[in-house]
């Protein structure tokens, strides 16, 4: 009579190893997903911040380029806000476009010159970090407007209306 032998001594270890391997694979997958989601969130936050910064700078530089006429760009203070003033003449009446940042928002105000309004009468454009304007004129009479954001980003606009040849087109 033949005796059938069964070896049960390694069966527990043989079942434990695949379970542990599966558990390690599962943990690696979960950590990869968590790390990936954190990286995605950081990229998205940086992209949103960059969007607001780039859009605000592009908006202001395009407004300056549109209003770039002789003696049309100036900077003044109004209620503690530094205001970029773009003047324009419509049928003999001077109007001003004010662009400024207040309370984390970029504002714009279109008003007649000396109308008596202040920065609290403007229209909200978009969220914007604190900014400053600087208008410099060199010895040749050319002007350069620098728009600086608190984050260090800036835009420089050479005013064509002050260069040789007269007004901008």
C-alpha positions as CSV (number, residue, x, y, z in Angstrom):
1,X,0.0,0.0,0.0
2,X,1.3,3.4,-1.0
3,X,1.3,6.2,1.4
4,X,0.5,9.6,0.1
5,X,2.6,12.4,1.5
6,X,1.6,15.9,1.8
7,X,3.9,18.7,2.8
8,X,2.1,21.4,4.7
9,X,5.1,22.9,6.4
10,X,5.6,25.7,3.7
11,X,2.0,26.4,2.8
12,X,1.6,29.3,5.3
13,X,4.7,31.1,4.1
14,X,3.7,30.5,0.5
15,X,0.4,32.2,1.1
16,X,1.8,35.0,3.3
17,X,4.4,36.2,0.7
18,X,1.9,37.0,-2.1
19,X,-0.4,38.8,0.4
20,X,2.5,40.9,1.7
21,X,3.6,41.7,-1.9
22,X,0.1,42.8,-2.7
23,X,-0.1,44.9,0.4
24,X,3.3,46.6,-0.5
25,X,2.0,47.2,-4.0
26,X,-1.2,48.7,-2.6
27,X,0.6,51.1,-0.3
28,X,3.0,52.2,-3.1
29,X,0.0,52.9,-5.3
30,X,-1.8,54.9,-2.6
31,X,1.3,57.0,-1.8
32,X,1.9,57.6,-5.5
33,X,-1.7,58.9,-5.9
34,X,-1.4,61.1,-2.8
35,X,1.9,62.6,-3.8
36,X,0.7,63.1,-7.4
37,X,-2.4,64.9,-6.2
38,X,-0.3,67.2,-4.0
39,X,2.0,68.0,-7.0
40,X,-1.0,68.7,-9.2
41,X,-2.5,71.0,-6.6
42,X,0.7,73.0,-6.3
43,X,1.0,73.3,-10.0
44,X,-2.6,74.5,-10.3
45,X,-2.1,77.1,-7.5
46,X,1.0,78.4,-9.1
47,X,-0.7,78.5,-12.5
48,X,-3.7,80.5,-11.0
49,X,-1.4,83.0,-9.3
50,X,0.6,83.4,-12.6
51,X,-2.6,83.9,-14.5
52,X,-3.8,86.8,-12.3
53,X,-0.3,88.3,-12.3
54,X,0.2,88.0,-16.1
55,X,-3.4,89.1,-16.9
56,X,-3.2,92.2,-14.7
57,X,0.1,93.2,-16.2
58,X,-1.1,92.6,-19.7
59,X,-4.3,94.6,-19.0
60,X,-2.4,97.6,-17.7
61,X,0.2,97.6,-20.5
62,X,-2.5,97.4,-23.2
63,X,-4.4,100.2,-21.6
64,X,-1.2,102.4,-21.6
65,X,-0.5,101.5,-25.2
66,X,-4.0,102.4,-26.3
67,X,-3.8,105.8,-24.5
68,X,-0.2,106.5,-25.5
69,X,-0.4,110.2,-26.7
70,X,1.7,113.2,-25.9
71,X,1.3,114.1,-22.2
72,X,-1.4,111.6,-21.7
73,X,0.3,109.3,-19.1
74,X,0.9,110.4,-15.6
75,X,0.9,109.1,-12.0
76,X,-0.9,110.7,-9.0
77,X,-2.1,109.9,-5.5
78,X,-5.7,109.8,-4.5
79,X,-6.8,108.7,-1.0
80,X,-3.6,106.9,-0.4
81,X,-3.6,105.0,-3.7
82,X,-1.1,105.4,-6.4
83,X,-3.1,106.0,-9.6
84,X,-2.0,105.6,-13.2
85,X,-3.8,108.3,-15.2
86,X,-4.4,108.1,-18.9
87,X,-5.8,111.3,-20.3
88,X,-7.7,111.6,-23.6
89,X,-9.4,114.4,-25.4
90,X,-12.9,113.8,-26.8
91,X,-14.3,116.8,-28.8
92,X,-12.5,119.3,-26.6
93,X,-13.4,117.7,-23.3
94,X,-10.6,115.9,-21.4
95,X,-11.4,112.5,-19.9
96,X,-9.2,110.4,-17.6
97,X,-8.9,106.7,-17.1
98,X,-7.6,105.8,-13.7
99,X,-6.0,102.4,-13.1
100,X,-5.1,101.5,-9.5
101,X,-4.9,98.7,-7.0
102,X,-6.9,98.8,-3.7
103,X,-7.7,96.1,-1.2
104,X,-6.3,93.3,-3.4
105,X,-8.3,94.3,-6.4
106,X,-7.3,96.1,-9.7
107,X,-9.7,99.0,-10.3
108,X,-10.5,101.3,-13.2
109,X,-12.3,104.6,-13.3
110,X,-13.3,106.6,-16.4
111,X,-14.2,110.2,-15.5
112,X,-14.1,113.7,-16.8
113,X,-11.0,115.7,-15.7
114,X,-11.5,117.5,-12.4
115,X,-14.8,115.8,-11.8
116,X,-14.2,115.5,-8.1
117,X,-14.6,111.7,-7.9
118,X,-12.2,109.6,-5.9
119,X,-10.8,106.0,-6.1
120,X,-13.9,104.7,-4.3
121,X,-16.0,105.4,-7.4
122,X,-14.1,102.9,-9.7
123,X,-15.1,99.6,-11.1
124,X,-13.5,96.3,-10.0
125,X,-11.5,94.6,-12.8
126,X,-9.9,91.6,-11.1
127,X,-7.9,90.4,-8.1
128,X,-4.5,91.9,-8.1
129,X,-1.6,91.9,-5.7
130,X,-0.2,95.3,-4.5
131,X,1.5,97.3,-7.3
132,X,3.4,100.5,-7.9
133,X,4.0,102.7,-10.9
134,X,7.1,104.6,-11.8
135,X,7.4,107.0,-14.8
136,X,10.9,108.0,-15.8
137,X,12.1,110.4,-18.5
138,X,15.7,110.3,-19.8
139,X,17.8,113.1,-21.0
140,X,16.5,112.6,-24.6
141,X,12.9,113.1,-23.4
142,X,11.9,109.5,-23.8
143,X,9.6,108.1,-21.1
144,X,9.5,104.7,-19.6
145,X,6.6,103.5,-17.4
146,X,7.4,100.6,-15.0
147,X,4.5,98.7,-13.5
148,X,5.9,96.6,-10.5
149,X,3.9,94.0,-8.6
150,X,4.7,93.1,-5.0
151,X,5.8,89.6,-6.1
152,X,8.7,91.1,-8.1
153,X,7.1,90.8,-11.6
154,X,7.1,93.9,-13.6
155,X,6.3,95.3,-17.0
156,X,8.1,98.2,-18.7
157,X,6.4,100.2,-21.4
158,X,8.3,102.7,-23.5
159,X,6.0,105.5,-24.2
160,X,6.1,106.1,-28.0
161,X,4.5,109.5,-27.8
162,X,7.6,110.9,-26.2
163,X,10.0,109.5,-28.7
164,X,11.2,111.4,-31.7
165,X,8.6,111.4,-34.4
166,X,5.6,112.6,-32.3
167,X,2.6,110.7,-31.3
168,X,1.9,107.0,-31.3
169,X,-0.2,105.4,-33.9
